Structures are given as C-alpha cells and as structure tokens.
Amino acid sequence: MTEIDSGRPVPHRALITVCAMIATLMQALDSTIANVALPYMQGSLSATWDQITWVLTSYVVAAAIMTAPVGWLAARFGRKNLFLLCLVGFTVASMLCGVAQTLPQMVAFRLLQGVFGAALVPLSQALMLDIYPPAQRGSAMAIWGMGVMVGPILGPTLGGYLTDVYNWRWVFYVNLPFGVLAVAGLALFMPRTPTNPSLRFDWTGFGVLALGLGALQMMIDRGQDKDWFTSGEIITEAVLAGLGIYLFVVHVLTAEKPFITPRIFRDVNFSASLLMMFAVGVVLLATSALLAPWLQNLGNYPVATAGLVMAPRGIGTMAAMMVAGRLSARVDPRKLMGLGLGLLVWSLWASTRWTPDVGEREMIVTLVVQGAALGFVFIPLQVVAFATLPAPLRTDGTALLSLFRNVGSAIGVSITSAMLAHNTQVLHAEIGAFVTPFNRALQAGDAATRMLDPQTALGAQMLDAMVNAQAQIIAYLDDYKLMMLTTLPALLLLFLMRRPGAASAAAKGEPTHAAVME
C-alpha cells in the first residue's frame, strides 16, 4: 500500500510499474525493430528500397503528429481510458502490420500504429509520477528512462532473431502477448483520473499542423520517384506543406487560445533546444535505417548477425545516459552536449570511410561512440531546455521536443533514402561509362576477364552487379557525409544557450535528468 500526492492509497504499485514499462518498451521497440527486416519486407511487398522506408517514416510521422494532443486527450477523457484505448489500438495495429500483403496496407497499418503508439510513452511517464510520492520520483524516472533505452537496444537484435528464425512478420506479432498483459494489468490495477468534458480542443491549429507535416513528409518520400518538381503531385504537396505550416504559425500568433502558446518560444534555451533536437533527430533514426541494409546487402551479414552488430550503439547510449545524468548537475550541460556533438561528428566521419571490407571491431567501436554521443546530448539537452521554462509550459514543451525529434527523424530517413536512390543511379551511370570494349582491364585474355565479357548475357549481368555495388557504396558514404554536415551547425546553438543554475533546477521541483509530463 503506497501513497500518491493526494494521499490516496495506491495498491499494487509494482504491478502497475511493470505494466507501464511494458507499454513504454513496446513503443520504443517498434521504432527500431523493423530496421533489419526491411530488405525481407521489401521482397514480400514488392517495393523499392526508397518505398520500403515508408514503413519507418509513416510510423514516426503519425507518432509525431499525435504526440502534441496527448495532454489534452488525457485531461478530457481520463488518463486510464486513453491509456487502455491506445494500448489496445497499438496491439491490434501491430497484428494488422503482421498480416499486411501490400505496401499500401503496411503503410496504412503503420500509420495507425503510430497514432496509437504516440501516447504510450508520455502516459506511462505521467502514470509513474502519479503513483510514486515526490521523494521517490527520481528513482521512478530512472527506472522509466532505462525502459525507454532498452527498446532501441533490443529492437535490431530481436528483429534480426525473429526474422532469421521465423520471418519478418513476427517483428509485429511479438507485441501481442505483451500488449494483452499490459492491458489486463492496467485495467485491473491502474487508478482512475478525473475527466473534464468541458475542455475544448484547438482543432484548427491541430488540423493545419497535421496538414503541413503530412504533406511535407509525402513530398520528401515521393519526390525521388516523381522526379521532384517536374511532377504535379510533388508541387501540390509542397504547396499544401507550406500552406499548412504558414497557417499554423499565423494561428498560433493570432488565436485567443492557440494549440501551442507563442510565449513558449520566447525562452531562448528552449527554442535553441528545439533546433538541436531536430538536428540530432535527423541523425538518430537515419543512421540505423541505413546501417541495416548496408550490413545485409553490401556486407553480406546474416540478418541475425546484422542485429547483433547494431546492438552496441544502444549500449553506448545507455552507458552515456547514466554518466550524463549524474554529471549534468555538477558540470555545465553545454559542455556535455558539446562533447556529445563532437563524438557524433567523429563517428559519422569514421563511417564515411567504410567499405564492405571494414572490420567488425572498427565498426562496433564506431557504433558505441555514436551511441554514447547521442546519450551525452539527450540528457543535458533536457536539462537546458526546461531550466528556464515556466512550470505551466512544461507539458507543451515536452510535446514540442518530442514533435521536433520525431519530425527530424522522419525527414532524416526520407532524405537519406532519396539521396541513396538518386546517387546510386547517377554513380551507376558514371561508373558504367568506363565499361567499354576500349577499357584495357576488360581486354585481358584470362578466364576471369572472359567471364566479364559485356557482349555475353552472363558477363553483362555480372558487370552490372559489380557497378551497382560500387555505386551503392559511394552513395552510402555520401549519406553519412550529409548527416555529418547536418550535425556540425548544431554546435553553434550551444552559444545561444544559458547555463542553468542550480537554484533554477531546484525551483522547478523536478529531477534534472529528465523532462517530465505534469
């Protein structure tokens, strides 16, 4: 028997904690578990590589758009009702993803999964704060934070194992037993919170924001296939994206009760943190989305081994978060972020030298450093973002940070995938121009050269495969260069941030190592 802030007893707190952590783990797991299975899904769903990445971006964009209204929905309908609805919806959508037969079906079901999954992390965090007294909230947030980190760590490894032993559909079916367990536990033991039917939601602001973000994502996803602005569809989507974002900004600045209050952006620390979160979000998911097919298609790694090779990045993130959480109160968090960004730039630069012959040890060291870099950025970033933000604005601030991270991740995956497809085509043509009868390397009389004779069907096929592989290698390196150049300007944002004072952090009455939903 335990107490919450109101003094009411909360029985079965340990069981509630376990169920909340399962919900958090499910959502975090699904952000990465499909990465190593993408090449297998690509064949089953008859999709090109840039099309199959919609499986990732559709989930992220839907989760980004639906993150913002979570606080309002919880207050309006009650946290328990919303939590149970989202868990059931997420579990059902996961099963639908597993039975999808076409790419449009998969994208639609992943959108549905993102809509329901958006609320799971903030609701589980709010629930943990509800059932633990103030003196124990620091420990509760540490437990919750570990759960959030375990998902991305286990995702590629578990996804690779399930795909190897069964097939890619099991990366979605695995959610069923956990979803049923979490729903049953929360339905029985989670305390109810009051509802407020009188609340009115800013549907205009939410609608134009969803229009702008959705159209922008569609434009980036389909631009490569439609030859960008030579296509009427891409022009239409660009206009809708610009119109939606413009109307959202105007609405925020002029409405009496806007969807997001404009005074939140007057806090320089918070505004700079939003930009940095976006920049790091671009790298966060794109690096994982690129690495999985690189390992399998160019490195010839089995799917299970590819998942294991990707796991060290998550371990590096976990270790760095534990260290950064302890140091943020003692060391200037801007210095920790500078260290993290420096390590991130180095890891991306090291990745620009990778070829299929790169050793596993070098690859794992680079991935551990990359994971540690993200950990050293995320925890201090939360401290700086909320250090000077007024307490009433923290809930909106939490939603905005999550929104910018998710949108950055979706745009990062889309742009790097589009660049990969475009550059592979361009480089294939450039390298292929040297495959002529006048190339002396093809004029030798040995057996190997005769096998590569472009005048025979087998020789032409083998030459094309070799040229395509070399074009892909260079195209991947170009993507890593782009992400490195995207990260470098984020270092300048550190000069806009003010160091949070100990008194400021204490005045907020919250743990300095995590931004929490009130």
N, C-alpha and C positions, 0 to 999 in steps of 0.2 A: 504494500500500500504506500503510495507516494503522493506528493502534493504538487500542484501547479500554482501559477501566480495567484489565482483566485482563491486558493485554499481548498478547492475541492479535491477529494482523493482520486487518484488515477491508478486503478488496479492494472496488473499485467503489463507494466511499462516495458519490461524486457521483450515480451512478445510483440508489442506494438513497434518497438525499435527494430526488431528483426524484420517485420513486415514492411516498414518504411524503407529499410535498407534494401530489401528485395526490389521494391519499386524503383529506387534510385539506380540500383545495379542494372535492372532491365533496360532502362532508358539509356544509361551510359554505354552499356554493352552494344546496343543496336546502332550506336554511332560509328562503330568500327568493325563489328563482327562480319559484315558483308564484304569488307575490302578484299580479302584474299579469295573470296568466292566469285568475284566479278568476272574473271575470264570464263568460268564454268557457266555462270548465268548468261553470259554473252552468247555462247553457243546455243543454249537451250531456248533463249528468247529471240534468236536471230537478229541480234543488234550489233552495230558497230561499237568500237571502243568508246568514242565520244558520246554515243547514245546510252550505253550501259551505265555511264557515270550519273545519269539522271536518277538511278536507284539511290545514290548518295545525296545528291543535291535536292531532290524532291523532299526527302525526309528532313533535311536541315532547314530548308526554306519554310516548310509548313510549321516546324517547331519554332522557328524564329518569329514568324508572324503571330502565332498563338501564344507566345510567351508573355507578351505585353498585357493582355486582358486577364491573366490568371488571378491577380489580386482582386479585381472587381468581381470575377465569377465566384471566387471563394467567399467573398463577403455577401454577395447576392443570394447564392444558393446553398451556402454552408460548405465548409471545408470537407467534411466527411462525404457528403453527397457527391461533390465534384471529384474527390479522390477516387471513390469507388467507380464512378462513371468512366473516368479516364483510364483506370486500370483495366476494366472490362473491355473498353473500346480498344485499348492498346493490344491486349491479348488477342482479341478477335481479328484485328487488323494484321497482327503477326501471322496468324494462321492463314489469312487470305493471301498474304505475300508468299507463303509457302506453296500454295496451290495455283499461283498465277501461271498462265500459259503463254501470255504475250507481253511485250514490253509496255504497251499502254495500260494493261491490267496491273502490272507490277508497279508502275509509277503512280497510278491512282491509289493502290493499296498502301504504298509507302507514304503518300501524302496523308492518307487517313491515319496511318501510324504516327506520323509527325504531329498531327493535330492533337491526338490524344496524349502523346508522349510529352508534349511541351510542358504540361502542368506537373508531371510526376516529380521532377527534381525540386522545384520551389515548394510544392505542397509537402513533400517529405521533410524538407528543411524546416518549414513552418511548424509541422507537427512535432518535430524533435524539440523545438523551442517551447512549444506548449506544454509538453509532458514532463520537461525537466525544470527544476527550480533554477533561479538565476545563478546560484553558486556552482551548479553542475553544467551550465550551458557550454562552457569552454570545452569540457570533456565530450559533451554531446556533439558539438560541431567537429571535434577532431575525429570522432567515430564516423560521422556523416561524410566528412571530407575524404576519409580513407575509402569509403564505399564508392564515392564518385570516381576515385582514381583507379580502383580495381577493375571497373568496367572496361575502360580503354586498354588496360594492360591485358586482360583476359580475352578481349574481343578478337584480335587477329589470330591468337593461338587457338582459342576454342573454335573459331570459324574454320581455321585450317584443318583441325582434327575432325570436325563433323563433316566437312566436305570430303575429306580423304576417306573416312570410314563409311559414311553413308552417301549423301550428296548435298548439294548447296541448299536444298530446301530445308534441311534440318537446322540451318542457322536461324531460321524463323520459328520452326516448330519447338525449339528448345525453350521458348518463352511460355509455352502453355502450362507446364507444371508450376513454374514459379508464379505466373500470373494468378492461377487458381488459388495457390497457397496464400498469396498476399491479399487477394480479395476476401477470402474466408477469414483471415486473421483480423483485418481491419474492420470488416463488417461486424465481427463479434466483439472486439475489444476497443476500437478507436472511439474516444469520446466525441460527442457531437458539439458543434459550434453553432451559434445562432445565425439565422438568415436575416436578410434585410430586403424585403420585397420593394421597398420604396426607392432603392438605388436606380439611377438611370445611367445608361452607358452611352458614351460618345461614339455612336455608330458611324457618324460621318467621318470623324478622324480616323477611326479604325479601318473603315472601308477604303478611303483613299490611300492609306498606308499600305494595305494589303494589295491594292491595285498596282501601286508603284513598285513594290518589292517583287510581286509575282511577274509583272510584265518585264522588269529588268532581268530577272532570272531566266525567263523564257527567251529573251533576246540573246543573252550570253550563251545559253545552252544550244540554241538552234542556229546561231549566226554562222558557224562554220559550215553546216550542211546547206544553208540557203545562200551562201556567198554574201553574207552580211548585207550591206545597204543597197545591193542591187535587187534585193527581194522586198516585195511589198509587205510581206508578213513581218520582217525584221523592222522595217520603217514604222509600221503600225505599233509594234511592241515598244519601240524606242519612244514614240510619241506618248503612248499610254504610261510608260515608266516615268518620263519627265513630267507629264501632267499630274500623275498621282503623287509624286514626291513634292511637286510645287504646291498643289492644293493642300497637302498635309502641312507643309511649312506655313502657308497662309492661314490655315485653320488654327494651328497652334498659337499663332501670334495674334489672332483677332477674335477667336471664340471666347465666350464668357467662361465656360468650363471645358477647356480643351482636353483631348485624350491624354496629352502629356503637357504639364505646365511649363511654359517657356523659361521660368526663372531657374529651373534646374540647370540650364545651360550657362547661366551666369557664373557658376562655380568653375574657375579655371582648372583646378585639379581634376574635377570630374570630366569636363569637356575634353581635356588632353588625354585622360584615361580612356575615353570612348574611342578616340582616334587610334591610340596604341592597341586597344583590344581588337579593333578592326584589322589593323596591320598584322598582328600576331595570329588572328583568326584565319587570315588568308593562308598562312603557312601551316597552321595546325592540322587541318584535315587534308589539304592538298598533298603534303609530303607522304602521308600514309596511303592516300589513294594512288599516288604514282609508284610507290615502292612495291606494292603487292604485285601488279602486272610486270614490273621490271624484273622482280625476282623469278617469276614463273615463266615469262615469255622470253626474256633475254638471258637470265641467269640459269634457266632450266632447273630451278629448285622445285621439288615436290611441294604440293600445296601445304602439307602439314609442316614441312621444314620452313617454308616461307613464313608461316605464322609464328614459329619459334624464333626466327631471325628478327621479326618485327617486335617481339615482346620486350627486349631490353630498353627500348625507348620509354615505355611506360614505367619500367623500374627506375630509370633515371629521373623521371618526373616525380615519382613517389618520394625518392630519397631527397631530391632538391626541395620539394614542398615541406617536408619535415624540417629540414635545416632552415629554410627561409621563414617558416612560421615562427621559429624560435628567435631568429636574428632580427626580424622586422621591428621589434620593439626596442632593440639595442643599437641597430645600425640604420643609417639613413636608407630608407627603402628605395630611393632613387639610385643609390649605388648598387643595390642588389639587382634592380631592373637593368642597369647599365651592364652589369656582369652577365645577366641572362641574355640580353640582346647581343652582346659581343660573342658569347658562346654559340648563339643561334646562327649568327653570320658566319662564324668559322665552320660550323657543321655543314651549312649549305654550300660554302665554298669547297669544303672537302668532298661533298657529293658531286660537284661539277667535274671531278677527276675520275669518277667511277666508270669502269667498263665491266662487261660480264666476267672478266678475269680477276676482279677485285677480291681480295681475301676476306673470309668471313670475319676474322679478327678485326681488321681495319673497319669493316662495315659496322660491326657491333659497337666498337668504340665510338664511332661517329654518331650512331643512333643513341647511345647512352648520353653523350654530350648534348645532343639535340633535345632529348627528353629533359635532362637537367636544366637546360636553358629555358624551356617553357615553364618549369616549376619555379625557377628564380624570377620569372617575370610575373606570373599569375598572382602569387600570394602578396608580394609587395604592391602590385597594382591595385588589389582590393583595398589595401590599407590607405594608399594615397587617394584613391577615388572617393572614399567615404570619409576621409579625415575631416574635411571642412564642409561637407554637405549637410544641410539641416536635417534633423531627425525625421520630420514629416515627409521628406522627399526620398528617403532611403528605399522604400518599396518600388517607386517608379525608377529609381537609379539602378536597382538590381535588375529590373526587367530590361532597361535600356542596355546595360552592359551585356546581358545575355543576348539581346537582339543584335547588337553590333558584332558580337563574336560569331553568332550563327550565320548572319548575312555575310560576314567576311569569309567564313569557311565555305559557304556555298559558292560565292563568287570566285574564291581561290581555286576550288575544284573545277568549276566551269571554264575559267580562263586557261588554266594549265592543260586541261584536256583538249580544249580547242586549239591551243598552241601546239600541243603534241601532234594532233592530227594534221594541222596545216604544215608545220615544219617537216614532218615525216614525208609528206607529199613533195614539198619543194626540194628537200635534200635528196629524195629518191631520184627526182629528175636531174639534179645537178650531178650526183654520183653516177647515175646511169648514162650520162653523156660521155663518160670515159670508156664505156663498154662498147668498143667498136672493133672491127677487124684490124684496125691500124694500131691497136694497143699491143705493145710488144709482150706484155705479160700474158696475153692470150694467144701468142704465136709460137710458144714453145711446143716441142713435139712430145712431151712426156704424157703419161696416162692421165694425170690429174687435169692437165690443161685440155686434153681431148674431151674429158667429161664435161668441161665448162664451155664447150663449143656453142656459141649462141645460135648457130644455124641448125642445131638439133633441138627437139622439144624438151628433152631432159636437161640439156645444157642451159637453155634459156630459162627454164624453171629454177634451176639451182642458182644461176646468176641473179635472178630477180630476188630470190630469198636472201642471198648474201647482201645485195644492195639495200634491200628493205631493212635488214637487221642493222646495218651500219647507219642508215638514215634514222632509225629509231633511237639508237644510242646517242647520236648527236642531239636529236630533238629532246630527249630526256635531260641532257646536260643543259640545254637552253632553258628548260623549265626551272631547273634549280638555280640558274643564274638570275632569272626573273624574280624568284622568291627571295634570293639574297638581296637584290636591289630594292625590293619592296620593304625589307626589314631595316635597311640602313637609315632611311629618313626617320624611322620611329625613334632613333637615338636623340634627334633634335627636340622631341616632345619632352624629354627629361628636363630641359632648361625652362620649360613653361610651368613645371610643377613646383609647388612649395613643399618643403619638408613638413610632414605632420608632426605636431607637438605631442608630447605625452599627455598633456592636460586635455588636448582636444580629443584624443582617443579615449581617455578615461571618462570624459564628459558624455560621451555617447552611450556608455554603459553596455558596449557590445565587445566580443572578442576581436582583437585587432587582426587576427589571421584569417578572418572570413567575413564576407559581407552577407548579412542575413536578412531574411524577409520578415518584416514585422507583422 
